[in-house]
Amino acid sequence: MKPTIYVDVLVAVNFFINYFLLLACAKFLSVPAKRWKLAAASGLGAFFSLSIFLPEFPAWATVMIKLLMSAAIVLCAFGFHSWKQFLRNTAAFYLINFGFAGLMLALWYFLAPQGLMIRNSIVYFDISPVLLIILTVICYLIVTLICRITGRQMPKELFCRITIHSGGISCTCNARVDTGNSLREPFSDYPVIVVSRSVIERMLPKSSSTGLRLIPFGVVSGSGLLKAFRPELVLIFYGKKIIEIHKVYIAVSESKLENCDALLNPDILQASG
């Protein structure tokens, strides 16, 4: 006999699980997640779960629809900064999804295997709210533990101060850890810090022959090239730590940056940690 599907249970379960999946994904990626965006993306996932009531799709259609739904959820939760960032977010979402779902199903199987139904890649099981909370928290704690073991934790401070030393000149400015800044100098693969021109005007090389490089970038509105140079030293005052960075490039932003003077590539903090 086919199990009875209750819409409220279906939507609530999928919203709750999607929220914790995205929260775990943000922690794994070291992405500062806005809770309202996670909630909106979870609501979108809960809405997609209603496809369980549609006739069963062919296997190829199920895969395509699942990919489109996942892309929409990831975009809603984390936005779009670059194709590289988007693909990384999506891959991490799937990785967390598979692990999370496997743990949930395993725990559910040993506790109460009745009432489980899968159609159009949507999972439904009639579960009490208390058991749902317990299972989800257990899975979330396991993912958090894995993140701690592997060292993939979100920076505690999203803002810090940096001092740039180049050519006998130094300047200090406020920097923001920007998860959308994945820029790297193409030849050395060194990470890039984007700094407003007004801050580093005095230390800019006079010509390309004295060390200027061009670094390609891409944003939603288009793409282009940023002038960049390699400083002698960058000091990052991050929390109670002072981090010395030598293998880095400073890119010049011609436009004013929002709420800061520089955008820090989070890979710098990950590597130093």
Phi, psi and omega in degrees: 000133181289139179290149176281131181259122177261123185300318182296320178293317180302309183293316182296315180299313182292322177297312184297313182292317179300321181298314181288330174298313181292323178295317177294323179296317178298321180292319180295323182274354186060044180255128176288103187269136175272127188298325182291329176290320177297321179294318179297317179294323178294321176297321177296318177296321178296322177295318179297333182296342179292348178293352177296338180276350180280160175303149183296130182278157169298159184303316182295322180291323178299317180296313181297315181295320179297319179297317180294318179296317180296318179299318180296319180294316180296317179297319180295322184281319189241353180074184180237120178247321177197162179297322180298314180295318181297314180295323178294317178298317181294317179298318179294322179297318178293318179300311178295320181301311181296314180295316181297313181296320179298317178294317180300312183293323179295313179296319180294322181298317182284337182268314183196089185286350181287153172083011180271135181216137177232123177213136181054037179067009177262129180260133177229132169216137181283107189228144179289148180304321182295314180293323178300314180297315181299312182295317182293318179296319178300313180295319180296319179294324178295316179296319178299319179297318178298318179298321180292319181296318182277355177080011181268085179237148180293137177307135182290329179245124179275347177236146178206179176244144178231149174238126182254130177244124179202129176059035179079005180243145176227151175214148180240138181209167177277135180235150176244133175287112187248109180292345177277351179268095177249021184294142175220146176291125191302323187275317182268340185065022176285144177294160186239136171254126179267125184232142178298141182303321184300334182281321188246017183308317187290333185258008180289134174300147184283335180210167181295335181288346180256019172118002179287137175237161175247126183244121180288144177221159177220135176228178182301322184279350180154197181221172180180199181232139176248134173287139183214156176218160179261119179280169177285325184199142171233126176258129179247118179266094190243107185063235178263004183257153170241116184255128177262126181236127176250324183269079184205156175240148177253118178260146185263122175264120180284336179260157181289134179275152184276123174064015180195175177255344183212151176246119186264130175291121184297341178299332179296316180289322179298316182293323182285338180284000000 
